[in-house]
C-alpha cells in the first residue's frame, strides 16, 4: 500500500517568494475597472441563462457589454500612454 505524505515544507518554503510584486499589484490596480466591468457583464448574462431574456434583460446586457468595452478601451489607452505594466 502506498502512503500519501504531505509535503508541507516544500510547499510553504517558497511562500514568501510567491507573493505578487509591487509592479504586479500596480498592474492589477490599473486593470480593476476593466475586471469589474467584465464581471458585471458576465453577471447580466448569467441571470438570463435559465429563462428567455426580456427586453429589460437585453438592455441590461447591452449596457454592461458597452461598459466593459469602454473600460477595456480606457485601459488600452492608459497603457499605451506610457505605463508599461509587466504583470502578465
The first five atom37 places (N, CA, C, CB, O) and aatype in JSON, in Angstrom:
{
  "aatype": [20, 20, 20, 20, 20, 20, 20, 20, 20, 20, 20, 20, 20, 20, 20, 20, 20, 20, 20, 20, 20, 20, 20, 20, 20, 20, 20, 20, 20, 20, 20, 20, 20, 20, 20, 20, 20, 20, 20, 20, 20, 20, 20, 20, 20, 20, 20, 20, 20, 20, 20, 20, 20, 20, 20, 20, 20, 20, 20, 20, 20, 20, 20, 20, 20, 20, 20, 20, 20, 20, 20, 20, 20, 20, 20, 20, 20, 20, 20, 20, 20, 20, 20, 20, 20, 20, 20, 20],
  "atom_mask": [
    [1, 1, 1, 1, 1],
    [1, 1, 1, 1, 1],
    [1, 1, 1, 1, 1],
    [1, 1, 1, 1, 1],
    [1, 1, 1, 1, 1],
    [1, 1, 1, 1, 1],
    [1, 1, 1, 1, 1],
    [1, 1, 1, 1, 1],
    [1, 1, 1, 1, 1],
    [1, 1, 1, 1, 1],
    [1, 1, 1, 1, 1],
    [1, 1, 1, 1, 1],
    [1, 1, 1, 1, 1],
    [1, 1, 1, 1, 1],
    [1, 1, 1, 1, 1],
    [1, 1, 1, 1, 1],
    [1, 1, 1, 1, 1],
    [1, 1, 1, 1, 1],
    [1, 1, 1, 1, 1],
    [1, 1, 1, 1, 1],
    [1, 1, 1, 1, 1],
    [1, 1, 1, 1, 1],
    [1, 1, 1, 1, 1],
    [1, 1, 1, 1, 1],
    [1, 1, 1, 1, 1],
    [1, 1, 1, 1, 1],
    [1, 1, 1, 1, 1],
    [1, 1, 1, 1, 1],
    [1, 1, 1, 1, 1],
    [1, 1, 1, 1, 1],
    [1, 1, 1, 1, 1],
    [1, 1, 1, 1, 1],
    [1, 1, 1, 1, 1],
    [1, 1, 1, 1, 1],
    [1, 1, 1, 1, 1],
    [1, 1, 1, 1, 1],
    [1, 1, 1, 1, 1],
    [1, 1, 1, 1, 1],
    [1, 1, 1, 1, 1],
    [1, 1, 1, 1, 1],
    [1, 1, 1, 1, 1],
    [1, 1, 1, 1, 1],
    [1, 1, 1, 1, 1],
    [1, 1, 1, 1, 1],
    [1, 1, 1, 1, 1],
    [1, 1, 1, 1, 1],
    [1, 1, 1, 1, 1],
    [1, 1, 1, 1, 1],
    [1, 1, 1, 1, 1],
    [1, 1, 1, 1, 1],
    [1, 1, 1, 1, 1],
    [1, 1, 1, 1, 1],
    [1, 1, 1, 1, 1],
    [1, 1, 1, 1, 1],
    [1, 1, 1, 1, 1],
    [1, 1, 1, 1, 1],
    [1, 1, 1, 1, 1],
    [1, 1, 1, 1, 1],
    [1, 1, 1, 1, 1],
    [1, 1, 1, 1, 1],
    [1, 1, 1, 1, 1],
    [1, 1, 1, 1, 1],
    [1, 1, 1, 1, 1],
    [1, 1, 1, 1, 1],
    [1, 1, 1, 1, 1],
    [1, 1, 1, 1, 1],
    [1, 1, 1, 1, 1],
    [1, 1, 1, 1, 1],
    [1, 1, 1, 1, 1],
    [1, 1, 1, 1, 1],
    [1, 1, 1, 1, 1],
    [1, 1, 1, 1, 1],
    [1, 1, 1, 1, 1],
    [1, 1, 1, 1, 1],
    [1, 1, 1, 1, 1],
    [1, 1, 1, 1, 1],
    [1, 1, 1, 1, 1],
    [1, 1, 1, 1, 1],
    [1, 1, 1, 1, 1],
    [1, 1, 1, 1, 1],
    [1, 1, 1, 1, 1],
    [1, 1, 1, 1, 1],
    [1, 1, 1, 1, 1],
    [1, 1, 1, 1, 1],
    [1, 1, 1, 1, 1],
    [1, 1, 1, 1, 1],
    [1, 1, 1, 1, 1],
    [1, 1, 1, 1, 1]
  ],
  "atom_positions": [
    [[0.85, -1.17, 0.0], [0.0, 0.0, 0.0], [0.89, 1.24, 0.0], [-0.96, 0.0, 1.22], [1.83, 1.34, 0.79]],
    [[0.59, 2.17, -0.89], [1.34, 3.42, -0.96], [0.75, 4.43, 0.0], [1.35, 3.99, -2.41], [-0.47, 4.58, 0.09]],
    [[1.62, 5.11, 0.72], [1.18, 6.13, 1.65], [1.31, 7.51, 1.01], [2.0, 6.05, 2.96], [2.3, 7.81, 0.34]],
    [[0.31, 8.31, 1.22], [0.35, 9.68, 0.73], [0.94, 10.53, 1.85], [-1.08, 10.2, 0.3], [0.43, 10.55, 2.97]],
    [[2.01, 11.23, 1.54], [2.7, 12.03, 2.53], [2.57, 13.49, 2.15], [4.19, 11.6, 2.64], [2.68, 13.84, 0.97]],
    [[2.35, 14.33, 3.12], [2.26, 15.75, 2.83], [3.64, 16.32, 2.6], [1.55, 16.5, 3.97], [4.63, 15.84, 3.16]],
    [[3.7, 17.31, 1.79], [4.97, 17.98, 1.51], [4.84, 19.44, 1.94], [5.35, 17.87, -0.02], [5.15, 20.36, 1.18]],
    [[4.39, 19.62, 3.16], [4.13, 20.96, 3.67], [5.36, 21.85, 3.61], [3.62, 20.9, 5.1], [5.27, 23.01, 3.21]],
    [[6.51, 21.31, 3.98], [7.72, 22.13, 3.96], [8.06, 22.57, 2.55], [8.89, 21.37, 4.57], [8.44, 23.73, 2.33]],
    [[7.93, 21.68, 1.6], [8.26, 22.02, 0.22], [7.28, 23.05, -0.34], [8.27, 20.77, -0.65], [7.67, 23.91, -1.13]],
    [[6.03, 22.97, 0.06], [5.02, 23.88, -0.45], [5.15, 25.26, 0.19], [3.62, 23.32, -0.2], [5.08, 26.27, -0.51]],
    [[5.33, 25.3, 1.49], [5.35, 26.59, 2.18], [6.72, 27.23, 2.23], [4.84, 26.42, 3.57], [6.85, 28.39, 2.62]],
    [[7.75, 26.49, 1.84], [9.1, 27.06, 1.9], [9.24, 28.24, 0.95], [10.14, 25.99, 1.57], [10.01, 29.17, 1.23]],
    [[8.54, 28.23, -0.16], [8.65, 29.3, -1.14], [7.53, 30.32, -1.03], [8.67, 28.72, -2.53], [7.44, 31.23, -1.86]],
    [[6.67, 30.2, -0.04], [5.51, 31.08, 0.06], [5.84, 32.56, 0.06], [4.75, 30.75, 1.3], [5.18, 33.31, -0.66]],
    [[6.83, 33.04, 0.82], [7.11, 34.48, 0.78], [7.58, 34.95, -0.6], [8.17, 34.82, 1.81], [7.37, 36.11, -0.96]],
    [[8.19, 34.08, -1.35], [8.69, 34.47, -2.68], [7.58, 34.43, -3.72], [9.83, 33.57, -3.1], [7.76, 34.94, -4.83]],
    [[6.47, 33.85, -3.39], [5.39, 33.72, -4.36], [4.38, 34.86, -4.26], [4.68, 32.4, -4.16], [3.4, 34.88, -5.0]],
    [[4.61, 35.79, -3.39], [3.73, 36.95, -3.26], [3.87, 37.84, -4.49], [4.04, 37.74, -1.98], [4.94, 37.9, -5.09]],
    [[2.8, 38.54, -4.87], [2.91, 39.43, -6.02], [3.84, 40.6, -5.72], [1.52, 39.96, -6.43], [3.91, 41.09, -4.59]],
    [[4.54, 41.02, -6.73], [5.44, 42.16, -6.59], [4.64, 43.45, -6.61], [6.51, 42.17, -7.7], [3.46, 43.45, -6.93]],
    [[5.29, 44.55, -6.26], [4.62, 45.85, -6.31], [4.17, 46.18, -7.72], [5.53, 46.95, -5.77], [3.1, 46.75, -7.91]],
    [[4.98, 45.83, -8.71], [4.61, 46.1, -10.11], [3.37, 45.3, -10.51], [5.78, 45.76, -11.05], [2.5, 45.81, -11.21]],
    [[3.29, 44.05, -10.05], [2.11, 43.24, -10.36], [0.86, 43.78, -9.67], [2.34, 41.79, -9.95], [-0.22, 43.81, -10.27]],
    [[1.01, 44.22, -8.43], [-0.13, 44.81, -7.72], [-0.59, 46.11, -8.38], [0.23, 45.06, -6.25], [-1.79, 46.38, -8.45]],
    [[0.36, 46.91, -8.86], [0.01, 48.14, -9.58], [-0.74, 47.83, -10.87], [1.27, 48.95, -9.89], [-1.69, 48.52, -11.23]],
    [[-0.3, 46.78, -11.57], [-0.97, 46.4, -12.81], [-2.39, 45.91, -12.53], [-0.16, 45.31, -13.53], [-3.31, 46.21, -13.29]],
    [[-2.57, 45.16, -11.46], [-3.91, 44.7, -11.09], [-4.8, 45.89, -10.75], [-3.83, 43.72, -9.89], [-5.96, 45.94, -11.15]],
    [[-4.24, 46.84, -10.01], [-4.99, 48.05, -9.65], [-5.41, 48.81, -10.91], [-4.15, 48.96, -8.73], [-6.53, 49.32, -10.99]],
    [[-4.52, 48.87, -11.89], [-4.81, 49.56, -13.14], [-5.92, 48.85, -13.92], [-3.55, 49.67, -14.0], [-6.75, 49.49, -14.56]],
    [[-5.92, 47.52, -13.87], [-6.89, 46.73, -14.63], [-8.21, 46.52, -13.91], [-6.29, 45.39, -14.96], [-9.15, 45.99, -14.5]],
    [[-8.32, 46.91, -12.65], [-9.5, 46.62, -11.85], [-10.81, 47.16, -12.45], [-9.32, 47.18, -10.47], [-11.81, 46.44, -12.41]],
    [[-10.86, 48.38, -13.0], [-12.13, 48.81, -13.61], [-12.58, 47.9, -14.76], [-11.99, 50.24, -14.12], [-13.77, 47.64, -14.9]],
    [[-11.64, 47.43, -15.56], [-12.0, 46.53, -16.66], [-12.45, 45.18, -16.12], [-10.8, 46.35, -17.61], [-13.39, 44.58, -16.65]],
    [[-11.79, 44.7, -15.08], [-12.18, 43.42, -14.48], [-13.58, 43.51, -13.89], [-11.18, 43.0, -13.39], [-14.4, 42.61, -14.08]],
    [[-13.87, 44.59, -13.19], [-15.19, 44.78, -12.58], [-16.27, 44.89, -13.65], [-15.19, 46.04, -11.69], [-17.35, 44.32, -13.51]],
    [[-15.99, 45.62, -14.72], [-16.97, 45.75, -15.8], [-17.22, 44.41, -16.47], [-16.48, 46.78, -16.85], [-18.36, 44.1, -16.82]],
    [[-16.18, 43.6, -16.66], [-16.36, 42.27, -17.23], [-17.21, 41.38, -16.32], [-15.0, 41.61, -17.48], [-18.05, 40.62, -16.8]],
    [[-17.0, 41.48, -15.01], [-17.8, 40.7, -14.07], [-19.26, 41.13, -14.1], [-17.24, 40.84, -12.66], [-20.15, 40.28, -14.0]],
    [[-19.53, 42.43, -14.22], [-20.9, 42.91, -14.31], [-21.57, 42.38, -15.58], [-20.94, 44.44, -14.29], [-22.74, 41.99, -15.56]],
    [[-20.84, 42.38, -16.67], [-21.36, 41.86, -17.94], [-21.67, 40.36, -17.79], [-20.35, 42.1, -19.1], [-22.73, 39.9, -18.21]],
    [[-20.74, 39.63, -17.21], [-20.94, 38.21, -17.0], [-22.15, 37.93, -16.12], [-19.69, 37.58, -16.39], [-22.93, 37.02, -16.39]],
    [[-22.31, 38.72, -15.08], [-23.46, 38.56, -14.2], [-24.77, 38.81, -14.95], [-23.35, 39.5, -13.01], [-25.75, 38.09, -14.74]],
    [[-24.79, 39.82, -15.81], [-26.0, 40.11, -16.58], [-26.34, 38.96, -17.52], [-25.83, 41.42, -17.37], [-27.52, 38.66, -17.73]],
    [[-25.34, 38.33, -18.08], [-25.58, 37.2, -18.98], [-26.03, 35.97, -18.19], [-24.31, 36.87, -19.79], [-26.94, 35.26, -18.61]],
    [[-25.41, 35.73, -17.05], [-25.74, 34.55, -16.24], [-27.19, 34.62, -15.76], [-24.79, 34.45, -15.03], [-27.86, 33.59, -15.67]],
    [[-27.67, 35.8, -15.45], [-29.05, 35.95, -14.98], [-30.04, 35.42, -16.0], [-29.35, 37.43, -14.68], [-31.09, 34.9, -15.63]],
    [[-29.72, 35.53, -17.29], [-30.67, 35.14, -18.34], [-30.47, 33.72, -18.84], [-30.55, 36.09, -19.5], [-31.14, 33.31, -19.79]],
    [[-29.57, 32.96, -18.24], [-29.3, 31.62, -18.75], [-30.48, 30.66, -18.62], [-28.12, 31.05, -18.04], [-30.68, 29.82, -19.5]],
    [[-31.25, 30.78, -17.56], [-32.32, 29.81, -17.34], [-33.7, 30.33, -17.73], [-32.34, 29.41, -15.9], [-34.72, 29.75, -17.37]],
    [[-33.73, 31.41, -18.47], [-35.02, 31.94, -18.92], [-34.84, 32.68, -20.24], [-35.63, 32.89, -17.85], [-33.72, 32.96, -20.67]],
    [[-35.95, 32.98, -20.86], [-35.91, 33.78, -22.08], [-35.68, 35.23, -21.69], [-37.24, 33.63, -22.91], [-36.43, 35.78, -20.88]],
    [[-34.64, 35.86, -22.25], [-34.35, 37.25, -21.88], [-35.5, 38.19, -22.25], [-33.06, 37.72, -22.55], [-36.04, 38.12, -23.35]],
    [[-35.85, 39.04, -21.33], [-36.85, 40.07, -21.6], [-36.16, 41.27, -22.24], [-37.6, 40.48, -20.3], [-34.93, 41.29, -22.39]],
    [[-36.94, 42.25, -22.62], [-36.36, 43.47, -23.18], [-35.46, 44.16, -22.17], [-37.47, 44.43, -23.65], [-34.41, 44.7, -22.53]],
    [[-35.85, 44.15, -20.9], [-35.03, 44.73, -19.84], [-33.7, 43.98, -19.71], [-35.78, 44.72, -18.5], [-32.65, 44.6, -19.55]],
    [[-33.75, 42.64, -19.78], [-32.52, 41.85, -19.73], [-31.6, 42.17, -20.9], [-32.85, 40.35, -19.72], [-30.39, 42.31, -20.73]],
    [[-32.18, 42.3, -22.06], [-31.39, 42.62, -23.25], [-30.71, 43.97, -23.1], [-32.26, 42.61, -24.5], [-29.54, 44.11, -23.45]],
    [[-31.43, 44.95, -22.59], [-30.83, 46.28, -22.39], [-29.74, 46.23, -21.31], [-31.91, 47.31, -21.99], [-28.7, 46.87, -21.44]],
    [[-29.99, 45.46, -20.25], [-29.0, 45.34, -19.17], [-27.71, 44.71, -19.71], [-29.57, 44.48, -18.01], [-26.61, 45.18, -19.4]],
    [[-27.84, 43.66, -20.51], [-26.66, 43.02, -21.1], [-25.94, 43.98, -22.04], [-27.07, 41.73, -21.85], [-24.72, 44.06, -22.02]],
    [[-26.69, 44.69, -22.86], [-26.09, 45.62, -23.81], [-25.34, 46.74, -23.09], [-27.18, 46.21, -24.72], [-24.23, 47.11, -23.49]],
    [[-25.94, 47.28, -22.03], [-25.26, 48.35, -21.27], [-24.01, 47.81, -20.57], [-26.22, 48.95, -20.22], [-22.97, 48.48, -20.56]],
    [[-24.11, 46.62, -19.99], [-22.95, 46.03, -19.31], [-21.84, 45.74, -20.31], [-23.35, 44.75, -18.57], [-20.67, 45.95, -20.01]],
    [[-22.2, 45.26, -21.49], [-21.19, 44.99, -22.52], [-20.51, 46.28, -22.95], [-21.81, 44.29, -23.73], [-19.3, 46.32, -23.12]],
    [[-21.31, 47.33, -23.12], [-20.76, 48.62, -23.53], [-19.8, 49.16, -22.47], [-21.89, 49.63, -23.78], [-18.73, 49.68, -22.8]],
    [[-20.18, 49.04, -21.19], [-19.29, 49.49, -20.1], [-18.0, 48.68, -20.08], [-20.0, 49.37, -18.74], [-16.93, 49.23, -19.85]],
    [[-18.1, 47.37, -20.33], [-16.91, 46.53, -20.36], [-15.99, 46.92, -21.52], [-17.3, 45.04, -20.48], [-14.78, 47.0, -21.35]],
    [[-16.57, 47.17, -22.67], [-15.76, 47.59, -23.81], [-15.12, 48.96, -23.57], [-16.61, 47.63, -25.08], [-13.97, 49.18, -23.93]],
    [[-15.88, 49.86, -22.97], [-15.32, 51.18, -22.65], [-14.17, 51.08, -21.65], [-16.41, 52.1, -22.09], [-13.16, 51.77, -21.78]],
    [[-14.34, 50.22, -20.65], [-13.28, 50.05, -19.66], [-12.03, 49.44, -20.28], [-13.78, 49.17, -18.5], [-10.91, 49.83, -19.94]],
    [[-12.21, 48.49, -21.19], [-11.06, 47.89, -21.88], [-10.37, 48.91, -22.77], [-11.5, 46.68, -22.71], [-9.14, 48.94, -22.85]],
    [[-11.15, 49.76, -23.42], [-10.57, 50.79, -24.27], [-9.81, 51.81, -23.42], [-11.66, 51.49, -25.09], [-8.72, 52.24, -23.79]],
    [[-10.37, 52.18, -22.29], [-9.7, 53.12, -21.39], [-8.39, 52.51, -20.87], [-10.63, 53.49, -20.2], [-7.38, 53.2, -20.78]],
    [[-8.42, 51.23, -20.54], [-7.21, 50.55, -20.09], [-6.15, 50.53, -21.2], [-7.54, 49.12, -19.63], [-4.98, 50.78, -20.94]],
    [[-6.57, 50.23, -22.41], [-5.63, 50.2, -23.53], [-5.04, 51.58, -23.77], [-6.32, 49.69, -24.79], [-3.85, 51.7, -24.07]],
    [[-5.86, 52.62, -23.66], [-5.36, 53.97, -23.86], [-4.37, 54.36, -22.77], [-6.52, 54.95, -23.89], [-3.36, 55.01, -23.05]],
    [[-4.65, 53.98, -21.52], [-3.74, 54.31, -20.41], [-2.43, 53.57, -20.54], [-4.39, 53.99, -19.08], [-1.37, 54.15, -20.29]],
    [[-2.48, 52.29, -20.91], [-1.24, 51.53, -21.03], [-0.43, 52.0, -22.24], [-1.54, 50.04, -21.14], [0.8, 51.94, -22.21]],
    [[-1.08, 52.47, -23.27], [-0.37, 52.96, -24.45], [0.27, 54.32, -24.18], [-1.32, 53.05, -25.64], [1.21, 54.72, -24.87]],
    [[-0.25, 55.03, -23.18], [0.29, 56.38, -22.87], [1.52, 56.34, -22.0], [-0.76, 57.21, -22.18], [1.99, 57.4, -21.57]],
    [[2.07, 55.19, -21.73], [3.33, 55.19, -21.02], [3.47, 54.2, -19.9], [3.56, 56.49, -20.49], [4.59, 53.96, -19.44]],
    [[2.39, 53.6, -19.43], [2.52, 52.62, -18.37], [2.85, 51.28, -19.01], [1.22, 52.53, -17.5], [2.08, 50.76, -19.82]],
    [[3.97, 50.72, -18.66], [4.43, 49.5, -19.32], [3.78, 48.25, -18.73], [5.94, 49.4, -19.21], [3.78, 47.21, -19.39]],
    [[3.23, 48.32, -17.55], [2.6, 47.15, -16.94], [3.64, 46.19, -16.45], [1.67, 46.46, -17.92], [4.5, 46.55, -15.65]],
    [[3.58, 44.95, -16.91], [4.57, 43.97, -16.54], [4.03, 42.83, -15.7], [5.66, 44.62, -15.82], [4.79, 41.95, -15.32]],
    [[2.74, 42.83, -15.39], [2.19, 41.76, -14.56], [1.96, 40.49, -15.38], [0.88, 42.21, -13.91], [1.99, 39.39, -14.83]],
    [[1.75, 40.62, -16.64], [1.49, 39.44, -17.46], [2.78, 38.92, -17.92], [0.58, 39.75, -18.65], [2.83, 37.92, -18.64]]
  ]
}
